[in-house]
Amino acid sequence: MSLHGRDLVSIRDLSREEIEEILAASRKMIPYAEGSKVSHSLADKIVAMAFFEPSTRTRLSFESAVHRLGGSCVTIADASVTSMRKGESLHDTIRMLSSYADAIVIRHPSEGSARLAARASDRPVLNAGDGAGQHPTQTLLDLATMQEAFDTLSGLRVVLLGDLKYGRTVHSLAHALSLFGSEIVLCAPPSLELPEPARARLKQMGAKLVDEPNLTRAIRDADVLYVTRIQKERFGDEAEYRKVAGSYRIDASVLKDAKPRLAVMHPLPRAGEIAPEVDDTPHAVYFRQAFLAVPVRMALLDAILGSPRKGG
């Protein structure tokens, strides 16, 4: 198997075996991400960061990954200062960027934008989030976090809590978990349930889906509680957002009957859905999850842009 020169637009672009390959490589990248070892595998490479939507962790972890591999970045961090404000199309912007860099990492508020970018570019494109669509590299670091916590991805009971309608992280993650035979417990307000097309795709894969709107019952036998923020920016009507804002809050009392090894995860940023007191419990792994973004994205960039692997 080889990822060299490939796009990554959706987690569906990867097989289970390719995901396992990336996760194995990411574990080897941890000392490089920590700075105790040095890599120059991207010493002659430039990666364009095209971020048309606000980002902290995704953009900075991608930039850190490039620098840890000895590469360089050119970055768009504010769409308002680009020529798109003058009316330039996304297609033309990406065509231009592909002549300046060896790969493009794109985040954009419109679903489908990453696929459009991949068609426009003659360089590899990595999707860093396209609206309510997909966020495949987030899924890879989520899987790395679970694997580190449990030494396996097979047979886990994973609760996906919160915004399952607009939450691109859970759309990608649910697909990947299905590849590994995990039981997926869906816990969401009625207006933010997993969309039917996504549910149908998962059922076609043979996914083990359980709907459990009661949070206490959902987490009773869970191995992972994956908490998501209710995303105000995805709502066209603020009144609809206010109806569901604050629908749940994870604190010490909610976790008192959970399994001792329950891992509480969150793609961050959080906005009140996890109380700070949870940070000091053994359940909290979301800051480790944020760190693992660097070695995972290092492994992915090295696989796509580094020297082709013989016999892959």
N, C-alpha and C positions, 0 to 999 in steps of 0.2 A: 504494500500500500504506500502511496505517496501523496502528500498534500501539496507538493511543490508547485507553485504557480497557480493554485486554485483559488476561487472566490469562496467566501463563507458568508452566505446571505441568510440562511436558515439552518437551524440545528438539523433539519431534515436532509441537509446536504451531506451529513456524515452518517456512516454506518456505526453500529455498536463497536465494531472492531477498531474503527478509526478513532472513536471517542476514547476507547481504552488506551490506544497508542498515545494520544495527546496527554491523557492523565498520567501515564507512566513517565512520559518525557517531562511533564511539569514537576513531578516529584524530584527529578534530578536537577531541575532548575532552581529549587529553593535556596541552596547556598549562594547561587549567583544573584538571586533576587535580594538576598540579605546582605550582599556585598562582600562575603567572605571568599568568593571565587570570582574570577574575571573572565568574560567571554568577549570575543571580537567577531562573532559569527556574522554580524550585520555591519561590519566596519565600513563597507563601501555602499551601504544602502540608505536611502531617504524614504521615510514614511510620511505621507500627508495625513494630517488629522483634520477631517472636514466635519466640524461639529456645528450644526445648524440649530441645535437645541441645547439648553443648559446642561452641563455635566461637571461633576467634580471627580468622583472615583473612576469612572470609565475612562475619561480623557487622560487624567494624570497617571493612572496605572498603565495605560497603553504607552504613554510617553516614557514612563519609567522603564517599561519593558524594552522599548527600542534603545534607550540609552544604556541599560544594563547589558545589552547585546552589542554595544559599540556602534550603533547606528545613529542617525540624525532625524529630526522631525521638522516639518514645516506645518504650521497650525492655523486653522480658522477656528477661533473660539467664539466669534460673535458674527452672526450672519448679517447684521445690520451694517457692517463695514465692508462687505463684499460687493461685487458688481451685481449680485442678484437683487440688490436694492434698486439698481438701475434698470432692472427688467431682464437680466441674463437668466436663461433657463438653467435648471439643475443639470440637465444633460450637457450643456456647454461648459458649465463650471467643472464638472467631472472630467470632461475631455481635456480641458486645460490642465487640471491637476495631474492627470495621468502622464502628461509630458514633463512634469516637474519632479515626479517621485516614482519609486519602485513599487509602492502599494498605497492604497487609500483606505483609511478607516473612516467610516461615515456614520454620523448620527443625525437623524432628521425627523421632524414631527409627523411626516406623512407616511402612512403604511404603504409599502411597495416601493419606497424611494431607494432602498438599497438594491433591489433587483434592477431598477432603472439604471442606477449608477454602475452596476456590474456590466450591463449591456453597453453603456457609454464608454467604459474604460477598457484600455488594452492592458491594464495592469491589474493585479489581484485586488479585489474589494472585500473588506471585512465589515460586516454589519454590526455597528455598536448601538443599535436600537432604531427601529423605524416605526414611529407612532405607537399604535396598539398592536403592532405586528409581532416581530421576532427580536430576540436579543441573544443570539447563540453563544457569544463568548461569556456572557453572564451565566448561562446554563453550564458551561464547562467548568467555571470556577465554583458554581454551586455543587456540582457533582464531585469536584475535587475536595470540597469541604466535607461532604458526607462520607466520602471514601476515607478521608483521614480520620474522621470520628468513629467510624464503624468497621474499617478494614474491608468493607464490601459495599456494593451498590445493589446487590441482589436481595430481594425479599424484604426491603424496608417498608414500613408503614409511614407515609409522608402526608401530613396535613398541609394543604394549600389554603391559606386563610386570607380573606379580605377581598381585594379587587381582582376578581377572576375574569371580568369582562374586558377591561382595558389593560390589564397587567401583562405586558409583553414578556416579562420574565417568567411568569407561570405558564404562558402559552408554550414557550420553548421548553421549559423544565418538564412539563407534563409529558411531552413527547419523549424526551430522553429517559425519564423514569420508566415509561412503558417498555422501552427497549430492554430494561434491566429487570422487569418483572415486579416492580414495586407496586404496593397497594396505594392508590392515590385517594385521599379523603378530601372532598371539596366542601369548604366551609365559607359561605359568603352571604351577604345580604341578598334578598331576592332580586333586586335590580342590578346586582353585580355578579350574577352567576356566570359560569363558564358558557360562552356562546355555543349554540347548538352545532354549528359547523365544526368547531374544535372538538366538541364532545363526540361527534360522529366519527371524526378521523381517529380519535383515540380508541373508540370501540372497535373500529375496523382492525386496529392493531392488536386487539385482544386485551386492551388495558383493563386493569382492575380498578373501577371507579366506584366510590362510595359517596353519596351525598349525606352530609351530616351538618345541619345548620346550627346545632347546639355545640358551642365551643368546648364545654366541659366534657361532653361525651366524645367529641372528636379527638381530643388530645389524650384521653385516658390510656390508650394502648399505643400511642404514637412513638415512633423513633425520632422523627423530625417534625418540627413545627415551623413551616416556612411562612413568615408574616410579610404581607405587602402593605404598602401605603395606599390609601384611597386617594387617587390622583386628581386633584381639583382641576388641573390643566386639561384633562381629557373630557371634562363635562362641558357641553354646549350651554347648559342651563344651570346657573349657580344654585337655584332653588332645589334642583335635583341633587346636587352635591351636598347641600346642607341636610337633606333627608337622611343621608347615609354617613356623613362625617361623624367620627367618634363611635362607630357601631361596635367597636371592640377595643379592648386595651389589655395587654398582657402584663401582669404584675405578679408579685410573689404569691399572692393568694390563688391566682388562676393555676399556677404551676405546682401547688402543694401536693396534689395527688398524681402528678406526672411520673413517668419512669425516671429513675435516677439518672439515666444516660440520655434523656431527651435532649436533643440539640435544637435550640431556638436559632433560626436563621432569618436574615432580612437583607434584601439587596441594597438597602439604604438609598436615600436618606429616610430616616424615620421622622414622623411628625406627630408624636404622642401615642402611637399604637403600642410601643414597648416602653414600659416605665424604666427610668434609670436604675432603679433598684435591681432589675434583672441583670444588669451588667456585672454585678458581683457574684452571681450564682454560677455554678458549674454548667448550667444549661446554655449560657450565652456564648455563641460561637461567631456572631456576626462581624466582630472586628477581625478575627482570624480569617473569616470569609473574605473580607475586604483586602487583606494582605495577599491572600492566595490569588487574587486577580493578577498580580505581577508575574509570578512564575508560570501561571497558566497561559497568559498572553505572550510571555516570552517563548514558551514551547510552541505555541501556534505560529508566531511570527518566524521563528527559526525553521519550522517545518515548511512554511509557505515560501520564505525568501532566502533561507540558507542554502548551502550547497545541496543539490539533489542527493538523496540517499541511494546507494547502490543496492540492488536486490529488493527495493521497496515494492 
